[in-house]
Amino acid sequence: MSGVMWVVGIPFTAALAAAIPLMFVSTPWLIRINNWAIVGQIGIVLTSWLLLATLPGELDGGCRDFETAQGQLLSVVAFSSIAVGGVALASAVLGVHERAARPTRILAGLATSALYLAIWIPLLVAALCGLS
C-alpha cells in the first residue's frame, strides 16, 4: 500500500466510523462537538510532544525506552489522535451538510484530522531509532 493511501485513508476511515453516530446528533451539538474535537486534537498533539520529549531511558544507541508507563501512555495518546481527528472531520462535514457551518469548516476538519501525522512521524522516528 502506498504512503499516500495511508496518509489519506486513515483520517477518512476514522471520519466514516465517527459519522455514523454523529448523524443522530442535533445540529447545534454538531458544531459544539466539532469545536471540542479541534481543541482536543491540539491538546493531544501538545501532550504527545511533551510525553515524547520527556520519555525516559536512553538505551544503547541513544534510543528511547517505550516499555515504561509513559511510553504506553504515549501510544494510547497517539491512537486517540486518529479517533479525535475523525470526529472533527465527520462533524465538520455533517455541520456543513446541515447548513449550520460555512464550507471552510471542512478545511478546519481536514487540518485537524491530518494532525495525527504531527504525532506519528516523531513517534515512529523515535521508535525505529535502533534499526539500521
C-alpha positions as CSV (number, residue, x, y, z in Angstrom):
1,M,0.0,0.0,0.0
2,S,1.4,3.4,-1.0
3,G,2.2,6.1,1.5
4,V,-0.5,8.4,0.1
5,M,-3.1,5.7,0.8
6,W,-2.0,5.6,4.5
7,V,-2.0,9.4,4.9
8,V,-5.4,9.8,3.2
9,G,-7.0,6.6,4.2
10,I,-6.6,6.7,8.0
11,P,-8.4,10.1,8.5
12,F,-11.2,9.2,6.2
13,T,-11.7,5.8,7.7
14,A,-11.9,7.3,11.1
15,A,-14.3,10.0,9.9
16,L,-16.6,7.4,8.3
17,A,-16.6,5.5,11.6
18,A,-17.4,8.7,13.5
19,A,-20.1,9.9,11.1
20,I,-22.5,7.0,11.9
21,P,-23.3,8.1,15.5
22,L,-22.9,11.8,14.7
23,M,-25.8,11.6,12.2
24,F,-28.2,11.2,15.1
25,V,-26.9,14.4,16.9
26,S,-28.8,17.7,16.6
27,T,-27.3,20.4,14.5
28,P,-26.1,22.8,17.3
29,W,-24.4,19.9,19.0
30,L,-22.5,19.0,15.8
31,I,-20.8,22.4,15.9
32,R,-20.0,22.1,19.6
33,I,-18.6,18.6,19.1
34,N,-16.5,20.0,16.2
35,N,-15.1,22.8,18.3
36,W,-14.3,20.4,21.1
37,A,-12.6,18.0,18.7
38,I,-10.4,20.7,17.2
39,V,-9.4,22.0,20.7
40,G,-8.9,18.4,21.9
41,Q,-6.7,17.4,18.9
42,I,-4.4,20.4,19.6
43,G,-4.2,19.4,23.2
44,I,-3.4,15.8,22.2
45,V,-0.6,16.9,19.9
46,L,0.9,19.1,22.6
47,T,0.6,16.3,25.1
48,S,2.2,13.8,22.9
49,W,5.1,16.1,22.1
50,L,5.6,16.7,25.9
51,L,5.5,12.9,26.6
52,L,7.9,12.2,23.8
53,A,10.3,14.9,24.9
54,T,10.4,13.6,28.5
55,L,10.3,9.9,27.6
56,P,12.9,8.3,29.9
57,G,15.6,5.8,29.3
58,E,18.3,6.5,26.9
59,L,19.1,2.9,25.9
60,D,22.1,1.7,23.9
61,G,22.4,3.7,20.8
62,G,20.7,6.7,22.3
63,C,17.1,5.4,21.8
64,R,14.1,6.0,24.0
65,D,12.5,3.3,26.2
66,F,8.9,2.8,25.2
67,E,8.3,0.0,27.7
68,T,7.7,2.4,30.6
69,A,4.2,3.6,31.6
70,Q,4.9,6.9,29.9
71,G,5.7,5.1,26.7
72,Q,2.5,3.1,26.9
73,L,0.5,6.3,27.6
74,L,2.2,7.9,24.5
75,S,0.9,5.1,22.3
76,V,-2.6,5.5,23.7
77,V,-2.5,9.2,23.0
78,A,-1.2,8.6,19.5
79,F,-4.1,6.2,18.7
80,S,-6.7,8.5,20.3
81,S,-5.5,11.3,18.0
82,I,-6.8,9.3,15.0
83,A,-10.2,9.0,16.6
84,V,-10.5,12.6,17.6
85,G,-9.4,13.7,14.1
86,G,-12.1,11.5,12.6
87,V,-14.7,13.1,14.8
88,A,-13.5,16.6,13.8
89,L,-13.7,15.8,10.1
90,A,-17.1,14.0,10.3
91,S,-18.7,16.7,12.4
92,A,-17.4,19.4,10.1
93,V,-18.8,17.7,7.0
94,L,-22.2,17.0,8.7
95,G,-22.3,20.6,10.0
96,V,-21.8,22.0,6.5
97,H,-24.3,19.5,5.1
98,E,-26.9,20.7,7.7
99,R,-26.0,24.3,6.7
100,A,-25.0,25.1,10.3
101,A,-21.5,26.0,9.3
102,R,-19.6,27.5,6.4
103,P,-17.8,25.3,3.9
104,T,-14.4,26.5,5.3
105,R,-15.2,24.4,8.4
106,I,-14.4,21.3,6.3
107,L,-10.9,22.7,5.8
108,A,-10.6,23.0,9.6
109,G,-11.8,19.4,9.9
110,L,-9.3,18.2,7.3
111,A,-6.4,20.0,9.0
112,T,-7.4,18.6,12.4
113,S,-7.7,15.1,11.1
114,A,-4.2,15.5,9.4
115,L,-2.6,16.5,12.8
116,Y,-2.2,12.8,13.6
117,L,0.9,13.0,11.4
118,A,2.4,15.5,13.8
119,I,2.3,12.8,16.4
120,W,3.0,9.6,14.4
121,I,6.1,10.8,12.5
122,P,8.2,11.8,15.5
123,L,6.9,8.8,17.3
124,L,7.9,6.4,14.6
125,V,11.3,8.1,14.2
126,A,11.9,7.6,17.9
127,A,10.6,4.0,18.0
128,L,12.7,2.9,15.0
129,C,15.8,4.6,16.3
130,G,17.9,1.4,16.8
131,L,17.0,-0.3,13.5
132,S,19.5,0.2,10.7
